[in-house]
Amino acid sequence: MSERMERPWALMRHHAGWADVFHIETESADSISGFYPDRETVGPAVTYSTRAVLARFPTLEAARAAREGAVAEWRKHDAGVRDAEVILRQAEKAREDAWLKCLRDAAEG
């Protein structure tokens, strides 16, 4: 059995800061097929490029624990992100104000 199939549980990116647990049923050199155990699945297995896999684990429990640990790590940075967003909004406002001033000054001149 290959190392990859010894680790049939994967974390797949869902959105920024969150990954979904995925069970790999079959794989080739460039694709994986399987299902999400935490979702109601209807129809055939879902297939993705192997590049979609963020990490592989030997058990469902290990994948879930890794996901929860990563979420906790993500949350440690929330305050820094909020602070940076405030600074970005201030910089965008200053840029907008400068642009409008330049246009109005040109119109008056």
C-alpha positions in Angstrom: 0.0 0.0 0.0 1.3 3.4 -0.9 2.0 6.1 1.7 -0.8 8.2 0.2 -3.4 5.5 0.7 -2.1 4.9 4.2 -3.3 8.4 4.8 -6.8 8.4 3.2 -8.1 11.4 5.2 -7.4 14.8 3.8 -8.0 18.4 4.6 -9.3 20.3 1.6 -9.5 24.2 1.5 -13.0 25.3 1.9 -12.5 29.1 2.4 -9.9 31.2 4.1 -9.2 29.8 7.6 -11.3 26.7 7.2 -10.7 23.3 5.7 -13.1 20.4 5.3 -12.3 16.8 6.1 -12.4 14.6 3.0 -12.1 10.8 2.7 -10.0 9.7 -0.3 -11.5 6.5 -1.8 -9.4 6.4 -5.0 -6.5 8.3 -6.4 -4.3 8.5 -9.4 -1.1 10.5 -10.0 -3.0 13.7 -10.5 -6.5 13.3 -9.0 -8.3 12.1 -6.0 -12.0 11.0 -5.6 -14.0 10.6 -2.4 -16.5 12.2 -0.1 -16.9 14.7 2.7 -18.1 12.7 5.8 -19.5 15.8 7.5 -21.8 16.6 4.5 -24.8 14.9 3.1 -23.5 13.7 -0.3 -25.8 12.8 -3.1 -24.5 11.3 -6.3 -21.1 10.0 -7.3 -17.9 10.6 -5.5 -16.3 14.1 -5.9 -13.0 14.3 -7.9 -10.3 16.9 -7.4 -6.8 17.6 -8.5 -4.3 16.3 -6.0 -3.2 19.9 -5.6 -6.4 20.6 -3.7 -5.2 18.5 -0.7 -3.8 20.7 2.0 -2.7 17.8 4.3 -3.2 14.0 4.7 -3.9 12.0 7.8 -4.2 8.3 8.7 -7.5 8.7 10.6 -10.7 10.8 10.6 -9.9 11.8 14.2 -6.4 13.0 13.3 -7.8 15.1 10.4 -10.4 16.7 12.6 -7.9 17.4 15.4 -5.5 19.1 12.9 -8.3 21.2 11.5 -9.4 22.4 15.0 -5.7 23.2 15.9 -5.3 25.1 12.7 -8.5 27.1 13.4 -7.2 28.0 16.8 -3.9 29.1 15.2 -5.8 31.2 12.6 -7.8 32.9 15.4 -4.6 34.0 17.2 -4.1 36.4 14.3 -7.6 38.0 14.2 -6.7 41.1 16.1 -3.7 41.8 13.9 -5.8 41.4 10.8 -8.5 43.8 12.2 -5.8 46.4 13.0 -4.3 46.1 9.6 -7.8 46.5 8.0 -8.3 49.7 9.9 -5.0 51.0 8.7 -5.8 50.0 5.1 -9.2 51.7 5.2 -7.5 54.9 6.5 -4.9 54.7 3.8 -7.5 54.2 1.1 -9.5 57.2 2.4 -6.4 59.4 2.3 -5.7 58.3 -1.2 -9.3 59.0 -2.3 -9.2 62.4 -0.6 -5.9 63.3 -2.3 -7.3 62.2 -5.7 -10.4 64.3 -5.3 -8.4 67.3 -4.1 -6.1 67.0 -7.2 -9.1 66.9 -9.5 -10.8 69.8 -7.8 -7.7 71.9 -7.7 -7.1 71.3 -11.4 -10.7 72.3 -12.2 -10.3 75.6 -10.3 -6.9 76.4 -11.9 
